[in-house]
């Protein structure tokens, strides 16, 4: 009899599952997947003398981290679970996977040949990534802390593409038998690492591709991207395609910035060339 009295009445409503709270966890789990890849990449190269295979495996892990980073924001927008917490977590994940991990990789791969300049250059890359992400959080949040709607442009080179260029160079190096890691390319990789760090904290505007429209310009751009990628694939190695695509992304931003600056200079020249009004 006691057992029957304690049983739940059939007319009592069942507790409902809050689907929104469940979906809120999904993009954050994807973000943590990026952190996991970055952590394992650091673990692989955190040896005194990592092998070329260790560097290659770490670079592959960071490619997966980039895929996770691309997915988490899109999943959050699809499920309408964007939040200030997710924004902050994504930035912390990017510091690990696209700041610390690639900086350590490029140091262990090439920059260690010049110990002091190599450490300073790697640290500069990490610092620029941290500054860039802090600025992004400030610009993309409302006074209440909620994330704003993504715009057409992003100020400064995002840390995933910046890290992606270094990572893709490591993958391409493995494809050509370690030729890119030879001593004759040491100075070039120093310059590339420094340039990427400066672009992250620059005022150069990079396209976010959030508001692409189906028009002639977009179609031509897609055709150019696909066609050039096929050419690079056939002419060189498949691993060079990612180097090419990320380089084109940076080049587009630089060309658009130069175009804007030239227009401003022409407008300034036109204003200064107007003769002063004659007194009446």
C-alpha positions in Angstrom: 0.0 0.0 0.0 2.8 2.4 0.8 4.5 1.7 -2.5 1.2 2.6 -4.3 0.8 5.9 -2.4 4.4 7.0 -3.3 3.9 6.3 -7.0 3.5 9.3 -9.3 -0.1 10.0 -10.3 -0.8 9.4 -14.0 -2.4 12.8 -14.2 0.7 14.6 -12.9 2.5 16.4 -15.8 6.0 15.1 -16.7 8.9 17.5 -16.4 9.6 19.1 -19.8 13.0 19.0 -21.4 14.3 22.6 -22.0 15.6 22.2 -25.6 17.1 25.7 -25.6 19.3 24.8 -22.6 20.4 21.6 -24.2 21.2 23.3 -27.5 23.2 26.0 -25.6 25.8 23.3 -24.7 26.3 22.1 -28.3 28.3 25.1 -29.7 30.4 25.2 -26.5 31.2 21.5 -26.8 32.4 22.2 -30.4 34.6 25.1 -29.1 36.1 22.7 -26.5 36.9 20.3 -29.3 39.1 23.1 -30.8 40.8 23.5 -27.4 41.4 19.7 -27.3 43.1 19.8 -30.7 45.2 22.8 -29.7 46.2 21.2 -26.4 47.3 18.0 -28.2 49.2 19.9 -30.8 51.2 21.6 -28.0 51.7 18.3 -26.2 53.3 16.8 -29.4 55.8 19.6 -29.9 56.5 20.4 -26.3 59.5 18.1 -26.4 63.1 19.3 -26.4 63.6 18.0 -30.0 60.3 17.1 -31.7 60.5 15.1 -34.9 59.2 16.2 -38.2 56.4 13.7 -37.9 55.5 15.4 -34.5 55.3 18.8 -36.1 53.2 17.4 -39.0 50.7 15.7 -36.7 50.4 18.8 -34.6 49.7 20.8 -37.8 47.0 18.4 -38.8 45.4 18.7 -35.3 45.3 22.5 -35.7 43.5 22.0 -39.1 40.8 20.2 -37.2 40.8 23.0 -34.6 40.1 25.4 -37.5 37.2 23.2 -38.6 35.7 23.2 -35.1 36.2 27.0 -34.9 34.2 27.4 -38.2 31.5 25.1 -36.9 30.8 26.5 -33.4 29.7 30.0 -34.5 27.5 28.7 -37.3 25.9 26.1 -35.0 25.2 28.8 -32.4 23.5 31.0 -35.0 21.5 28.1 -36.4 20.2 27.2 -33.0 20.0 30.8 -31.9 22.1 30.2 -28.8 24.6 33.0 -29.2 25.7 34.3 -25.8 28.4 36.4 -24.1 29.7 33.2 -22.5 30.1 31.6 -25.9 31.9 34.6 -27.2 34.4 34.7 -24.3 34.9 30.9 -24.5 35.6 31.1 -28.2 38.3 33.8 -27.7 40.0 31.8 -24.9 40.0 28.7 -27.2 41.5 30.8 -30.1 44.3 32.0 -27.8 45.3 28.3 -27.2 44.6 26.8 -30.7 45.5 29.8 -32.9 47.9 31.8 -30.7 50.0 29.7 -28.4 50.0 26.4 -30.4 51.0 27.8 -33.9 53.6 30.1 -32.2 55.2 27.1 -30.4 55.0 25.0 -33.6 56.8 27.5 -35.8 59.4 28.1 -33.1 60.1 24.3 -32.7 60.0 24.0 -36.5 62.3 26.8 -37.7 62.6 29.8 -35.4 64.6 27.9 -32.7 67.7 28.3 -35.0 67.9 31.9 -33.7 67.0 31.3 -30.0 66.5 34.9 -28.7 64.9 36.4 -31.9 62.9 33.2 -32.3 61.4 33.4 -28.8 60.7 37.1 -29.2 59.0 36.5 -32.6 56.9 33.6 -31.3 55.9 35.7 -28.2 55.0 38.6 -30.5 52.6 36.4 -32.4 50.9 35.2 -29.2 50.7 38.7 -27.9 49.2 40.0 -31.1 46.6 37.2 -31.1 45.6 38.1 -27.5 45.3 41.8 -28.3 43.4 41.1 -31.5 40.9 38.8 -29.7 40.5 41.3 -26.8 39.7 44.1 -29.3 37.3 41.8 -31.2 35.4 41.0 -28.0 35.1 44.7 -27.1 33.9 45.7 -30.6 31.5 42.7 -31.0 29.7 43.1 -27.7 26.9 45.5 -26.6 27.1 47.4 -23.3 25.1 44.6 -21.7 27.7 42.0 -22.8 25.6 40.3 -25.5 27.2 39.6 -28.8 26.2 41.8 -31.8 25.3 40.6 -35.2 28.4 39.8 -37.4 29.2 42.6 -39.8 30.6 42.5 -43.4 34.1 43.3 -42.3 36.4 42.3 -39.4 39.0 44.8 -38.1 42.4 43.1 -38.1 43.3 39.6 -39.5 41.4 37.0 -37.5 43.6 34.6 -35.6 42.5 31.4 -37.3 43.6 32.5 -40.8 46.8 34.0 -39.3 47.6 30.7 -37.7 46.3 28.8 -40.7 49.0 30.3 -42.9 51.7 29.0 -40.6 50.0 25.7 -40.3 49.5 25.3 -44.0 53.2 26.1 -44.6 54.1 23.2 -42.2 51.8 20.8 -44.1 53.3 22.0 -47.4 56.8 21.5 -45.9 55.9 17.9 -45.1 54.6 17.4 -48.7 57.9 18.5 -50.3 60.1 16.5 -48.0 61.1 19.2 -45.5 62.4 21.7 -48.1 60.5 24.7 -46.6 62.1 24.0 -43.2 65.7 24.3 -44.5 67.9 27.1 -43.2 67.6 29.2 -46.4 63.9 29.9 -45.6 64.6 30.8 -41.9 64.6 34.6 -42.6 61.4 34.3 -44.7 59.5 32.5 -42.0 60.6 35.1 -39.4 59.2 37.8 -41.7 56.0 35.8 -42.3 55.4 35.3 -38.6 56.0 39.0 -37.8 53.8 40.2 -40.7 50.9 37.9 -39.6 51.2 39.2 -36.0 51.1 42.8 -37.1 48.2 42.2 -39.4 46.2 40.8 -36.5 46.5 44.1 -34.6 46.3 46.4 -37.6 43.3 48.5 -38.8 43.1 46.5 -42.1 39.6 45.4 -42.7 39.1 41.7 -43.6 35.9 40.3 -45.1 33.9 38.1 -42.8 31.9 36.6 -45.7 28.8 36.7 -43.5 26.7 38.7 -46.0 27.6 37.2 -49.4 25.0 37.7 -52.0 24.5 35.6 -55.1 25.5 38.0 -57.9 28.0 38.2 -60.8 30.9 39.4 -58.6 30.4 36.5 -56.1 30.1 34.0 -59.0 33.3 35.3 -60.6 35.1 35.2 -57.3 34.0 31.6 -56.7 35.1 30.5 -60.2 38.5 32.2 -59.7 39.0 30.5 -56.3 38.1 27.1 -57.6 40.0 27.4 -60.8 43.2 28.8 -59.2 43.0 26.1 -56.5 42.8 23.3 -59.1 45.8 24.9 -60.9 47.8 25.0 -57.6 46.7 21.4 -56.9 48.0 20.1 -60.3 51.1 22.3 -60.5 52.4 21.9 -57.0 50.9 19.7 -54.2 47.4 19.5 -52.7 48.8 20.8 -49.4 49.7 24.1 -51.1 46.0 24.9 -51.9 45.4 26.0 -48.3 48.5 28.3 -48.4 47.1 29.8 -51.6 43.5 30.3 -50.4 44.6 32.0 -47.1 47.1 34.1 -49.0 44.4 35.3 -51.4 42.2 36.1 -48.4 45.0 38.4 -47.0 45.7 39.9 -50.4 42.0 40.8 -51.0 42.0 42.8 -47.7 45.3 44.6 -48.5 44.1 45.5 -52.0 40.8 46.8 -50.7 42.6 48.8 -48.0 44.9 50.4 -50.6 41.9 51.2 -52.7 40.2 53.0 -49.8 43.4 54.9 -48.9 43.8 56.0 -52.5 40.2 57.3 -52.6 40.7 59.2 -49.4 43.9 60.7 -50.7 42.2 61.8 -54.0 39.4 63.3 -52.1 41.8 65.2 -49.9 43.7 66.5 -52.9 40.5 67.6 -54.5 39.5 69.5 -51.4 42.9 71.2 -51.0 43.1 72.1 -54.7 39.8 74.1 -54.7 40.9 77.8 -54.8 39.7 80.0 -51.9 36.6 82.1 -52.5 37.3 85.7 -53.7 36.3 88.4 -51.2 33.2 90.4 -52.2 
